[in-house]
Structures are given as structure tokens and as C-alpha cells.
Amino acid sequence: MKVAHLTSAHPRYDTRIFFKQCRSLAAAGHVVTLVVADGRGDGRRDGVDIADVGASSGRFERIVKSTRRVYERALQIDADLYHLHDPELMPIGSKLRRRGKTVVYDAHEDLPRQILAKHYLGGITRRVLSHGVDFYQRRACKRFDAVVTATPYIRDRFARFHPQVVDVNNFPMEGELSGAPDPRLAASPNEPPSVCYVGGIASIRGIREIVRAMESVKQECRLQLAGDFKQVSLEQEVMTYTGWGRVEAHGYLDRDGVRRVLGSSIAGIVTLHPVINYLDALPVKMFEYMSAGLPVIASDFPLWREIVEGSDCGLCVDPLNPGAIAEAIDFLVANPDRAREMGANGQRAVAERYNWQQEERKLLETYHLLAAAPRLA
């Protein structure tokens, strides 16, 4: 089929959209165009055409003007199937559906629950907005041909009102982040080992507790941070903590940079706070740590505990307790053989179950079914 993936918010080389879905579809023989709004111009990579509609200056312009430009470019492409990756594109999906096009909506997040976790909104405002978004999402998606979700939990929520829903999880690609450590970042005999946190840095993702934990770690150890702070004020705050003296902040890194950090660390940390939209999430970074052969230090959520303890690939801790995080770090540093065993177990679990190759099959099968289905305008 001639396929167009549409996003007004994600970067052109988003891991889920470009590196996994678009490249897999192109490799399977589909003609794939990715429409983005980043101002970097048109291009082509790995068999995928990239069509840029120009960057927006702010959130309001992105939602109002970028979506219109994405729709206009989508019409020019005249694809058989349109795959939408942002909630603000749902009205575009409805218009394309009325034109007789096949439309797929990709739910990266559980949007109504995500709104409930935004505590800067008042309690009543959160509930009203969450309910309204849920109502509109249900109404819009009922008209679409299929819904793809990023987790089984989100799949089950959409399956209550849509007959064609499939979870395509953000599991790692084979060999994506494994391999020999980069000698430029590997610790020398005179340097302490390090643990790492990779991803966007925010209070809700546990950065305060992680840096505080470094104050209590008894073993010689450093923390590598690979990611950007969401708030400058938060960065300035944690830099005043005593534990910051044991932190090496890299800022945002591309995939090669992330691979180097993982290759020079002994464990990966993913201690997100117990907010409603994280409890049933499947954090990409946890599986990337596992893929790289690192034991994980993860939040003690029931679903995460089932994965981590079930695979014997790390330790689960109270994410709000810096002392518990510090104890986990100390254990892994003091027991390198056990840490390596856990890392190998996680790598094996990814090879056998938590990998993109299995998720790719579900995506391709969904497209195959949609291509064979009769079209009803």
C-alpha cells in the first residue's frame, strides 16, 4: 500500500514512528511517507520519504496551524492508508475517513489518564478535561479503521469500543543498543563504576530522588544522566544537592551516544513516580537497559515487578525513597557477578520476548488485514 504516517509534534527520527514502524513498513514493501513539522525540509532515509510542513513557534500554533498544513500535505500524498500519531490529528483522521481513506490512530499514551496526572490543574478541571477528552477520543476513533496502542493496558481500554485494536509495544530492536563499550567512555581502572539514567528528566520521573540517592551511596560510584531537563528551575535545584557532585550530565544524546553511555554503565535506573499514567506503562528505557545487558533499578509497581523479578533482571524499589535507590546501587556495585547475571537475564528476556521483531509482526499483520478489507466510505 501507499502509506503516510502523520505527526505534528514528534521529531522526524522518533524511535517508535520512524526507526521502528516506518522502516519496518518500508522494508516489507509498502511505499511510506512520513509527514513531520520540524522545519528541517524534505528528505529520504532508509526507504522512507520525509515530507516537512514547517515548524511552529508554539503549542497553540502547532495545534491550529501545523495540523492544517499536515492535512494539506496528506491530501497531496494521496495515500491508501494514513497512520496518525498525535491526538490533535484526530479531526484530520475524520476528514480523511470521509474521503474514503483507511485511517489508523496510534495511541502512544493513555491521554485521559495522563490529564488526571497533571496536578498543576485543579482537581475538578482535571476530571472534566479528562472526561471530555475521553468522550471525544471514543467518538473519533470509532470511525477509524484500526487503533494501534503502545501498551496492552491502553489496548484493553480502546477494545471496549473498537473491534480492531492491537498493541504494538516499544520494545527494542535486535542489537540496537548492545555491543562493545566505547573506549572513550569506558571507565578506566582509576575511575569508579557508574549507573545511568537515560531519557527526559523531570520531577515526576524521579530526578530529585535519584540525585539524593547518590548522597547515600556508600560504594564508589557515579551517575550518568543522558537527557534534557524539562524545567530549567528543576535543573538548577538538583545541581545544589550534595549528590550532584557525583553526577556526569551529558544532556541530550543521539542513539550512538546513548549506546556509549549504556556501554560504560553497570546498571540503568527507571524510578518513575507512582502516578496514574505510569503504573500500567511499559517504559521504553527499562527494556533498552535490558537489551544492553544492564540490570535495572525500577519502580516497585506490580506490572514492572512482574517483568523485572519474573526475568530476574534487576531490583525493584520505592521510587520515592532515595535510601532504597541508594541501597540498590550499592548492592549492584558490590556484587558485580550478580549484576552481570541479572544483565544477561534481561538481555535473554528481550531476545526471547520483549523485542521489536515480535511487535513488527503484529503491525504488519494489521496492515495486511486492512489492505484486504473492503472499503466503506
RAURKA-V627046 format. One record per residue. N is the residue number from 0. SS is DSSP state (alpha for helix, beta for strand, coil for the rest). BURIAL is # if it has 16 or more other ideal C-beta (glycine too) atoms within 10 Angstrom, else .. D_LAST is the distance of its C-alpha to the last C-alpha in Angstrom with 2 decimals. Layout:
# RAURKA-V627046
n ss burial d_last
N SS BURIAL D_LAST
N SS BURIAL D_LAST
This chain:
# RAURKA-V627046
n ss burial d_last
0 coil . 17.83
1 beta . 17.96
2 beta # 17.93
3 beta # 18.59
4 beta # 20.32
5 beta # 20.65
6 coil # 23.65
7 coil # 25.51
8 coil # 28.31
9 coil # 29.31
10 coil . 31.69
11 coil # 30.56
12 coil # 32.58
13 coil # 31.51
14 alpha # 32.56
15 alpha # 29.46
16 alpha # 26.90
17 alpha # 28.80
18 alpha # 31.61
19 alpha # 29.84
20 alpha # 26.07
21 alpha # 25.71
22 alpha # 28.86
23 alpha # 28.04
24 alpha # 24.66
25 alpha # 26.42
26 alpha . 29.24
27 coil . 26.89
28 coil . 25.75
29 coil # 22.55
30 beta # 22.61
31 beta # 22.72
32 beta # 22.95
33 beta # 24.03
34 beta # 23.62
35 beta # 26.56
36 coil # 28.49
37 coil # 32.12
38 coil . 33.71
39 coil . 35.00
40 coil . 33.25
41 coil . 31.07
42 beta . 32.23
43 beta . 31.72
44 beta . 33.06
45 coil . 32.94
46 coil . 30.23
47 beta # 27.89
48 beta # 27.31
49 beta # 27.78
50 beta # 26.47
51 beta # 28.35
52 coil # 27.35
53 coil . 30.79
54 coil . 32.47
55 coil # 32.60
56 coil . 35.92
57 coil . 35.08
58 alpha . 32.67
59 alpha . 31.64
60 alpha . 30.97
61 alpha # 29.00
62 alpha # 26.69
63 alpha . 26.35
64 alpha # 26.89
65 alpha # 26.09
66 alpha # 22.60
67 alpha . 21.98
68 alpha # 23.55
69 alpha # 21.57
70 alpha # 18.29
71 alpha . 19.82
72 alpha # 20.95
73 alpha # 17.67
74 alpha . 16.14
75 alpha . 19.26
76 alpha # 18.85
77 coil . 15.40
78 coil # 15.03
79 coil . 12.76
80 beta # 13.21
81 beta # 14.48
82 beta # 17.09
83 beta # 18.37
84 coil # 22.03
85 coil # 23.01
86 alpha # 22.34
87 alpha # 22.34
88 alpha # 19.26
89 alpha # 17.03
90 alpha . 16.19
91 alpha # 15.24
92 alpha # 12.89
93 alpha . 11.13
94 alpha . 11.01
95 alpha # 9.81
96 alpha # 6.92
97 alpha . 6.01
98 coil . 6.71
99 coil . 4.34
100 coil # 7.60
101 beta # 9.19
102 beta # 11.33
103 beta # 14.68
104 beta # 17.15
105 beta # 20.82
106 beta # 23.22
107 coil # 26.57
108 coil . 28.36
109 coil # 28.33
110 alpha # 27.84
111 alpha # 28.96
112 alpha # 32.07
113 alpha # 32.70
114 alpha # 33.01
115 alpha # 35.46
116 coil # 37.63
117 coil . 38.07
118 coil . 41.50
119 coil . 42.11
120 coil . 39.82
121 coil . 41.46
122 alpha . 40.83
123 alpha . 39.15
124 alpha . 37.07
125 alpha # 35.90
126 alpha . 34.90
127 alpha . 33.11
128 alpha # 31.23
129 alpha # 30.38
130 alpha . 29.09
131 alpha . 26.98
132 alpha . 25.45
133 alpha # 24.83
134 alpha . 23.10
135 alpha . 20.78
136 alpha # 20.11
137 alpha . 19.22
138 alpha . 16.90
139 alpha # 15.07
140 alpha # 15.07
141 coil . 13.77
142 coil . 10.22
143 coil # 10.94
144 coil # 10.91
145 beta # 14.70
146 beta # 17.77
147 beta # 20.87
148 beta # 24.13
149 coil # 27.61
150 coil # 29.59
151 alpha . 29.55
152 alpha # 30.32
153 alpha # 27.19
154 alpha # 25.21
155 alpha . 26.74
156 alpha # 25.89
157 alpha # 22.14
158 alpha # 22.30
159 coil . 23.35
160 coil . 19.89
161 coil # 17.50
162 coil . 17.60
163 coil # 17.18
164 beta # 19.95
165 beta # 22.60
166 beta # 25.69
167 coil # 26.57
168 coil # 29.99
169 coil # 31.86
170 coil # 34.64
171 beta # 36.89
172 coil # 36.58
173 coil . 39.48
174 coil . 42.53
175 coil # 40.74
176 coil # 43.51
177 coil # 46.34
178 coil . 49.22
179 coil . 52.71
180 coil # 53.51
181 coil . 54.01
182 coil . 57.80
183 coil . 57.50
184 coil # 56.17
185 coil . 57.82
186 coil . 60.57
187 coil . 64.09
188 coil . 66.81
189 coil . 68.05
190 coil . 64.68
191 coil . 63.30
192 beta # 60.12
193 beta # 56.92
194 beta # 53.87
195 beta # 50.61
196 beta # 47.71
197 beta # 44.67
198 coil # 41.77
199 coil . 41.24
200 beta # 44.37
201 coil # 44.21
202 alpha . 46.29
203 alpha # 43.63
204 alpha # 43.66
205 coil # 47.36
206 alpha # 49.14
207 alpha # 51.98
208 alpha # 52.80
209 alpha # 52.61
210 alpha # 55.03
211 alpha # 57.24
212 alpha # 57.32
213 alpha # 58.85
214 alpha . 61.80
215 alpha # 62.60
216 coil # 62.00
217 coil . 65.43
218 coil . 64.74
219 coil . 64.74
220 beta # 61.06
221 beta # 58.75
222 beta # 55.14
223 beta # 52.77
224 beta # 49.91
225 beta # 47.03
226 coil # 44.61
227 coil . 44.49
228 beta # 45.57
229 coil . 42.94
230 coil . 45.76
231 alpha . 48.91
232 alpha . 50.88
233 alpha . 50.10
234 alpha . 51.26
235 alpha . 54.42
236 alpha # 55.05
237 alpha # 54.83
238 coil . 56.96
239 coil . 59.78
240 coil # 59.72
241 alpha . 62.51
242 alpha # 60.04
243 alpha # 58.61
244 alpha . 61.71
245 alpha # 60.30
246 beta # 56.87
247 beta . 55.70
248 beta # 52.66
249 beta # 50.73
250 beta . 47.89
251 coil . 44.47
252 coil # 44.63
253 coil . 42.30
254 alpha . 41.68
255 alpha . 44.98
256 alpha # 46.80
257 alpha # 45.31
258 alpha # 46.38
259 alpha # 49.89
260 alpha # 50.15
261 alpha # 49.05
262 alpha # 51.50
263 coil # 54.37
264 coil # 53.67
265 coil # 54.76
266 beta # 52.04
267 beta # 48.79
268 beta # 48.29
269 beta # 45.11
270 coil # 46.45
271 coil # 43.64
272 coil # 44.43
273 coil . 43.41
274 coil # 40.72
275 coil . 37.81
276 coil # 35.16
277 coil # 37.56
278 coil # 38.77
279 coil # 35.84
280 coil # 34.94
281 coil # 35.61
282 coil # 37.41
283 alpha # 36.83
284 alpha # 40.45
285 alpha # 41.89
286 alpha # 40.36
287 alpha # 41.32
288 alpha # 44.88
289 alpha # 44.82
290 alpha # 43.51
291 coil # 46.38
292 coil # 48.89
293 coil # 49.76
294 beta # 50.48
295 beta # 48.45
296 beta # 49.76
297 beta # 46.88
298 beta # 46.34
299 coil # 47.37
300 coil # 44.02
301 alpha . 43.55
302 alpha # 40.56
303 alpha # 42.30
304 alpha . 45.57
305 alpha . 43.97
306 alpha # 42.84
307 alpha # 46.04
308 alpha . 48.58
309 alpha . 46.72
310 alpha # 46.92
311 coil . 50.32
312 coil # 49.19
313 beta # 50.52
314 beta # 51.66
315 beta # 49.89
316 beta # 51.51
317 coil . 51.24
318 coil # 49.38
319 coil . 51.25
320 coil . 54.63
321 alpha # 55.97
322 alpha . 58.85
323 alpha # 56.63
324 alpha # 54.79
325 alpha # 58.19
326 alpha # 59.45
327 alpha # 56.51
328 alpha # 57.16
329 alpha # 60.87
330 alpha # 60.28
331 alpha # 58.17
332 alpha # 60.61
333 alpha . 63.61
334 coil . 62.13
335 alpha . 60.72
336 alpha . 60.79
337 alpha . 58.73
338 alpha # 56.34
339 alpha . 55.90
340 alpha . 55.34
341 alpha # 52.59
342 alpha # 51.01
343 alpha . 51.11
344 alpha # 49.58
345 alpha # 46.64
346 alpha # 46.13
347 alpha . 46.19
348 alpha # 43.62
349 alpha # 41.23
350 alpha # 41.88
351 alpha . 41.25
352 coil . 38.46
353 coil # 37.45
354 beta # 36.22
355 alpha # 33.16
356 alpha . 33.33
357 alpha . 32.28
358 alpha # 29.52
359 alpha # 28.29
360 alpha . 27.82
361 alpha . 25.52
362 alpha # 23.36
363 alpha # 23.27
364 alpha . 22.55
365 alpha # 19.50
366 alpha # 18.19
367 alpha . 19.18
368 alpha . 17.24
369 alpha # 14.00
370 alpha . 14.71
371 alpha . 15.32
372 coil . 12.39
373 coil . 9.88
374 coil . 6.41
375 coil . 3.79
376 coil . 0.00
